[in-house]
Amino acid sequence: MGTADAIDATEDTGLRHVSGLSTDLRDVVEVEQREVRLERVVLAGVWTSGTVAEAESSLAELAALAETAGALVLDGVVQRRDKPDPATYIGSGKAAELRDLVEQTGADTVVCDGELSPAQLVRLEEVVKVKVVDRTALILDIFAQRATSSEGKAQVALAQMQYMLPRLRGWGASLSRQMGGGGSGGGGMATRGPGETKIETDRRRLRDKMAKMRRDIEDMKTSRDLKRQERRRNKVPSVALAGYTNAGKSSLLNRLTGAGVHVQNALFATLDPTVRRTETPGGRAYTLADTVGFVRHLPHQLVDAFRSTLEEVAEADLILHVVDGSHPDPEAQIEAVRAVVGEVGGAGVPEVVVINKADVADPETLDRLLAAEPGAITVSARSGEGIDALRARIERELPHPDTEIEVLLPYTAGHLVARIHSLGEVLAETHEEDGTRIKANVEAPLAAELADYAV
């Protein structure tokens, strides 16, 4: 970290404008074609550690998130503080400055680059006089827009409820939805007190909905668990694609498998897991799973809600950690992805770092990443550069079956020959008068099935 960029305690703590954030809509027709009116937003971040460049990179990512959600970014500011203000996130004086900026730009929403407490949201809204949204709510909104499957929609709905629960605003504890019973009797209903407040009722109903949603997600999860158990029974190795949002995971899946999965240059284009079966260059079958993209400070509500989906990563035999080589700060993205992988139990799974978009990446960035990540491999899912080398690397890294067999299979048992090729590693194969002689390494269950043909 350069001393010129490092935070100094004496540095100006005023609001610092971050240039290059405003959304440029060159043609008014583009605005008119939007299905709904764009929200006009100003971004606000608190910079507590790291360099100026890192603080501005975080706010630039927030701008990309806001645009993905359909907002028009008008301006962005960051403020140097030791820690966020517990009352208004940026402090009362700076909140007043932010209100002036909102008035000058005509913004109708402030988006904060962090997760604000319920009290911070209320107090900041009182000062700036427009709606305040934090980073967590913004990401939840994007997920809600992009979820397509029943399970994806249910997972996002659960995450939103978890976020909303402590932020419900009601009439206050002094007002009751139901009144206590009157009368002068000595007990029973007459002594039950003021009863349940409006906010308590809303919270109870929300908890009931959350409980039902969790049951629904558990039921939907059963189908994927059965498919995963079937793959385990057949000992088909599994590879999971993990990486920062928009790193090119779906493009890489298509390049490796020809799956034709939807690809879009947008944040969180993939929310629903895609599992495809493919083969190594030697003909060994394995599954390749695409997963939801990660992001710095991925809301814990989403990690909890998508835990069943992210199990594809935790239970894989190999993780392909896809990195956007063209991003200005790929190291921070790598750190964020590994944090989430560890949170869902995948820290012990072997990992290959795949630096994607090599065709448009800065050579200095590639050299820096390759030095920091020994064993990383560079590819371009778009041009096909490095894909053959990646396929060979996957074949080397997959777990190898450990039971050696030598069998003579009659020519009528072609299906067994195919299974050995698909699930095992063929060491030698010859065609003889009585059938096909194969020497191979396979898993124990398949070896037991082939015992009658052993030579």
N, C-alpha and C positions, 0 to 999 in steps of 0.2 A: 504494500500500500504506500503510495507516494505521500511524502509529508505535505505536499502542496494541496492534496485532496483530502487529507485526513481531517476529521473534526477537531476543532480547537475550541476550548471552553470559552474563549473570548470572542468567538465568531458571532456575527450579527444574527440575532434570533428572529428577525423579521420574516415576513412571508416572502419566499423566493419564487419568482415566476419561472416556470419550466417551459421553454420554447418548443415549438413544433408539435404541440399536442392537439391543436384545434382541428376538427374534422373539416376537410375541404370538399364541399359539394359544388362542383363547378357548374352544373347545369340544374336549373330550378326544376326541370322535368324529373330529375332524379328524386327530388324531395316529394313532388306531387305523386310519384308512383309508390311511395311508401304506403303500406296498408294503414298505418296509424300515424298520428302526428308524432314527430320526433320529440323526445324530451331534450331540453337544452340544459346541459350540465356543466358545472365547474368542479374540478377535482381538487382535493385537499389532502396533503400527506404530512405526517410527522416524521422527521428524520432524526433518529436517535443514535445510530451507529453507522459505521462504514464511510464510504466516500461520497462526494457530491454525485459522481457518475452513477453509483449504485442507487442513490436516492432518486435520481431522475429516471433511471431505468425502471425502477419499481412503479413510478407514476406513469411512465410511458406504457407499461403493461396494463395499468388500470385504465388508461385511455383506450387501449385495444379492447379490453373487456367491455367498457361502456359502449363502444361502437358496435361490438358484437351483439349487445343487448338492444341495439337500435337507437342509441342516444347520439346527440350531436354535441361534441365536446367543444366548449367555447374557450376555456382557459384552465390552467392548472398551477397550483402553488404548493410548495413544500415549506415546512418550518422546522428549524433546528431547535430541538428540545431534548433534555436528558431523558424524559419519559412523557407519554401523552398526559395531558391535563385530565384529572379524574372527573372534572365537572363538564368541560366542553370539548375535550380531546385536544384542541389547539390553544386553549387559554382564552379568557374573556376578551382581552384587548385584541388579539388576533381574530377572534370570532367576529368582532365588530368590523375589522378591516375586511374580512371575508364577506360580511353582509354588504359592504360598499361595493365590492367586486361583483357580487351577484346582481346588485342594482344596475351597475354600469353595463354589464354584459347582457342583461335581460334573461338570466338563467332562471329555471324553475326548479332545479334540483342541485344539491351538493352531494358529491360522492366522495367518501372518505376512504383513504387507503389503509384500512385496518378494520378490526371488528370492534364496534363501539358498544358500550354497555347500554342498557335501557335508559339509564339516567343521562348519559352523555347524548344520546339521540334526542331526547326530549329537550334538554337544555340548549343544545346547539340549534335545534329548529326554532326555539323561542327567540334566539338572537338573530339568525340569518333570515327568518321569516319565509323560508321555502322548505320543501321536503328535503330531508337528509337521509341518504342511503349509505350503508357501509359496504365494504368489499365483499363480506360474506353474503349479504342480501343480493348483491349484484350477481355474484357467481350462481347463487341459487336460482335467480331469475333466468339466467342463460340456460341452465340445466332444464328448467321447466319448459322453456321454449323449444328445446332440442330433443327432449325425450320422446321416443316414438313407440316403443314396446310397452305392453301393460306393466311389466316389471320395472322398466325404467321410469315410467310415470309414477308408479307407486313409491319407488325409492326416493325420487325427488320430492314428492308430496310429504313423505315422512321427514325428510331433512328440513323442509320448510316449516313443518309443525314444530320440530325440535327447536328451530331458531325462534319461532314466534312465541313459544310458551312463556319465557321470562319477559317478553316484550309486550304482552297484552296490556292495553290501556283501558281501564274501566272507570267507574264512577268513584272509585276510592273505597276504602274499607268502612267508611262511615255510613254508606248507603247500602241498604239490604234489598236483595231480590225478594225475600220473604220475611215477614215480621214474626217476632215471637208471639206466642199465644197470650191473650190477656187474662183477666180474671184474678181472683185472690186465692185460688186453690193452693194447696201446699206442695204440689209436685206434678210430675207427668209433663204434658205438653205445655202447661203454663210456665214452666221454668226453663224452657230450652234456649232462651236468649234470642238475640236479634236474627239468627239464622244465617243463611248463606248469602254473601254479597254477589253482585253481578259479576265481578272479576273472578271470584272463586268458581262460580257456575261455568263461566267460559273456559277457565283452566281445566275444570273437571271434564267438560265435554271434549276439549282438545286432547286430554290424556286418553279418554276412551277411544277417540278416533285413531290416535297413535297406536294404541294396543291392537286395534283391529287391523291397521295397516301393516303392523309387524307380522301378524298372523297371515295376512294375505301374501306378503313377500316370502314368508317361510314356505307357504304352499307352492308358490311359483318357482321357488328355488329347487324343489324336489326333482323336477324334470331334468334340470342341468346336472344335479348330483347323480342321477341315474346314468346319464350319458358319461359322466366322468368316471363312475365306477366301472362301466362297461369298458372304457379305454384302459383303465387300470388292470382289469381282469385279463385283457388281451395284451397287456404290457406295451401299449403304444406310447412311446415317449412323448412328452408334451413340452412345447416351447411357448413362452408368453412374451408378447411385445409390450414393453412398458416405456413410458417416456413423457416428456412435457407435452402439453397440448400444442398441436400444430407442428410437431417435430417430424411428421411424415410417416407415422406408424401404419395407417391404412394403405398408403401408397406402397409401402414396403411389403405389406401382406399381399397386395395384388401382384407385385412383382415376383414374389416368391411362390405364389400359389395360383395365380391367374383367377383369383376369386371374384373379381369384379365388384369389390366392396365400394360403397359410396365414398368418394374423396372430395373434400372441399377445403379451400384455403381459408380456414376459419377456425377460431378457437372452439374447442369442444364439439367438433363436427361428429365425433363418435362417442355415443353414450352407452349403446347397447353392445355387449360383447359378441364378437364374431369368432367362431372356431372353425377352422378349415383343416382338412387332412391333406398332406402333401408328402413328398418323398425326398430323401437325400440323393445326391448324385449316384450313390451305390445302390439305390432302390429301396432303402429302408424307410418305412412309413413313420411319420410323426405328425402330431397336431400342432397348429400354429394359432394362437389366440390373440386377437386384438383387444385392447382394453381402453377404458376411459382415460383421456389425457390428464396429467397432473398439472398443478400450478403452484407457485409459491403460496404458502399459507392456505392450502386447500382446506375449506371449512371442515372442522371435525364432524359436523353433522352429516356432511356428504360422505366422509370416510366411513362413518358408522352405517349410513343407509346403503351405501354401495359395497359393503363388506362382502356380501355373498358373491357379487360380481368380481371383486378384486381377489377372491380366492383363486381365480385362474392363475394369478401371478404367484401367490404364496405356495400353491401346490404344483407348480411347474417343475420340470426337470432342469430347465435352462431359461434364463431371462435374457432377451435381447433388449438392452437398454438403449433406446433410440434417442440420439441427441441431434438437435438442429445445429449443424456446423456453421450456418450463416447467421446465427443469432449473435448480437454483440456481447452477451454475457452467458455463454453456455455453461460455465462452471456453476453458477448459481442455480441453473435449471437442473443440473446433475444432482446437486445437493438436495434440492427440493424433492426430486423423484425418489432418491434413496431414503429420504425421511418417510415418505408415504409407504414405500415398499416394506420398510422395517416395521411400520405401524400395523400393517396387515399380516405380519408374520413371514415375510419373504426374504429376510436379511440373510438367511443361510443358503439360499438358492444360488447356484453358480450363475455368473453374469458375464455377458459379452457386451461391451460398449460399442454401439454401432453409430458412427458419426455420419449422419445423412446430409443431403444437399451439398455434397463435396464439390459439385460442378459450379456452385455459386458462392462457396465459402471463401473467406479471406485465407490465403495460404499460411499467414502467420498464426491465425487462430487455429488452423488444423495442426500445425507443428506444435503449438502450445498444448492442445488437447492430447495429441499422441504422446507427448512427453509426460503429461500428468496421468494418463490412463494407459499404462503398459498393456499391450495385447488388444487395444482398441483397433477397429477396422473401419476404413472410410468407404462410403458407398454413395451412389445417387439413385434413389428409387425412380427418379424421373428419366434419367438417361440409361440406367442399367449398369453404370460404372461400379465395379467392385462386387456385383451380385454373385458371380460365380465363386469368388473367393469367400463370400459370406456363406454360401451353401456348403462349401467344403469345410468351413470352420464349424458350422452347426453339426455336420456329420462327426467331426472329431470330438466335439464337446458333449454330445449326447451320451447318456449312460450306456455302457456296453453290456450285453447279456453275458453271463459267466458260466453257462453250462455247455460244454463241448459235446457234440454228437456226430456220429457218422451213420447214415442210414441209406438203405437201398429202397427206393420208392417205385412201385410199379407205375407204368405209364398211364394207368387208369386213375392214379392218385395225383393228378396235376394240381388239384386244389391245395394239397399239402405242400407241394413244391412252392406254390405261390405264397403260402403262409410263412414258410421259412425265409423266403426272400423278403417278405414284407416286415416280419417281426424280428428276424435275426440277422446275423452277419455271416454271409456265405464265405467260407475259406477255400473250398474247392468243389467243383461240380463236373461230373462226367456222365455221358450217356452210354449205358451198357446194354447188352442184349436183354437182360431181365428188367431194366428200368433205369431210373436216374439215381446215381450215387452222389450224395451230398455230404460234405463235411462242413459243419457250421457251429457257431456259438448262438445259443438260444436261451430264453428264460426257462426256468425249471418246469412250469406247467406245460409248455409246448414240448419239452423233452419227454415228459411223462406220456403225452399223447402219442409220441413217435416211437415209444420203446419197442413196440412189436416189429418195427422195421430196422432195428439196430443191427449193425454188422460188426 
